[in-house]
Amino acid sequence: MLLNHGTHGGERILSRPAVELMTTNRLTPEQQAARHAMAVDNVHVSFGQG
């Protein structure tokens, strides 16, 4: 439903402001840095490693 901007089957279920609030990045810069550091250190099996 979020991919369809709050609609399902052609009918609006969620308001546009509600969808905007749910899809806005609200992480602090510190949280974003920690998330990035964790993601960089991960080894992905899909790349044939691990």
Residue frames relative to the residue before (quaternion, step in Angstrom):
aa qw qx qy qz dx dy dz
M 1.0000 0.0000 0.0000 0.0000 0.00 0.00 0.00
L 0.6364 0.5124 -0.3421 0.4641 3.61 1.03 -0.67
L 0.6211 0.5393 -0.3443 0.4526 3.57 1.06 -0.69
N 0.7111 0.4055 -0.2405 0.5215 3.58 1.17 -0.56
H 0.5080 -0.6937 0.3908 0.3286 3.58 1.26 0.48
G 0.7685 -0.4028 0.1905 0.4592 3.57 0.95 0.92
T 0.6417 0.4950 -0.3461 0.4727 3.57 1.21 0.22
H 0.0511 -0.7614 0.6454 0.0325 3.52 -1.29 0.50
G 0.8392 0.0314 -0.0631 0.5393 3.53 -0.75 1.07
G 0.6937 -0.4854 0.2733 0.4566 3.55 1.08 0.69
E 0.6654 0.4727 -0.2999 0.4938 3.59 1.27 -0.02
R 0.4254 -0.6963 0.5140 0.2645 3.60 -0.91 0.89
I 0.1532 -0.7870 0.5956 0.0489 3.55 -0.80 1.12
L 0.7753 0.2061 -0.0945 0.5895 3.56 0.99 -0.93
S 0.4887 -0.6533 0.4846 0.3153 3.57 -1.03 0.73
R 0.6388 -0.5328 0.3893 0.3956 3.56 -1.20 0.48
P 0.6611 0.4901 -0.3333 0.4601 3.65 0.87 -0.79
A 0.6259 0.5346 -0.3450 0.4510 3.61 1.03 -0.70
V 0.6517 0.5023 -0.3123 0.4748 3.58 0.96 -0.86
E 0.6416 0.5250 -0.3246 0.4554 3.59 0.97 -0.83
L 0.6507 0.5079 -0.3155 0.4680 3.60 0.97 -0.81
M 0.6972 0.4855 -0.2749 0.4501 3.59 0.95 -0.86
T 0.7550 0.3789 -0.2090 0.4927 3.59 1.13 -0.50
T 0.5037 0.6337 -0.4286 0.4012 3.59 1.27 0.24
N 0.4375 -0.6794 0.5262 0.2648 3.56 -0.96 0.92
R 0.0572 -0.8262 0.5603 -0.0130 3.57 -0.58 1.15
L 0.3984 0.7095 -0.4906 0.3118 3.59 1.20 0.35
T 0.4714 -0.6394 0.5233 0.3084 3.54 -1.14 0.68
P 0.6592 -0.4920 0.3639 0.4370 3.61 -1.19 0.28
E 0.6339 0.5292 -0.3322 0.4557 3.60 1.04 -0.72
Q 0.6557 0.4994 -0.3067 0.4760 3.57 0.99 -0.83
Q 0.6427 0.5168 -0.3224 0.4646 3.58 1.00 -0.77
A 0.6432 0.5141 -0.3207 0.4682 3.59 1.00 -0.81
A 0.6555 0.5010 -0.3093 0.4730 3.60 0.95 -0.85
R 0.6391 0.5204 -0.3187 0.4682 3.59 0.99 -0.83
H 0.6594 0.5021 -0.3060 0.4684 3.57 0.95 -0.87
A 0.6541 0.5158 -0.3146 0.4552 3.60 0.91 -0.91
M 0.6587 0.4992 -0.3110 0.4693 3.59 0.97 -0.81
A 0.6674 0.5061 -0.3055 0.4528 3.59 0.95 -0.84
V 0.6431 0.5300 -0.3260 0.4463 3.60 1.00 -0.78
D 0.7036 0.4818 -0.2649 0.4502 3.58 1.04 -0.78
N 0.5516 0.6204 -0.3977 0.3907 3.60 1.22 -0.27
V 0.2375 -0.7250 0.6271 0.1573 3.54 -1.13 0.74
H 0.2385 -0.7993 0.5405 0.1097 3.53 -0.74 1.06
V 0.4519 -0.6930 0.5007 0.2546 3.53 -0.80 1.06
S 0.6087 0.5827 -0.3586 0.4017 3.58 1.08 -0.66
F 0.6611 0.4743 -0.3031 0.4961 3.57 1.26 -0.34
G 0.5715 -0.6265 0.3633 0.3859 3.58 1.28 0.20
Q 0.5816 0.5480 -0.3851 0.4618 3.56 1.19 0.46
G 0.7340 0.4570 -0.2987 0.4039 3.51 -1.25 0.35
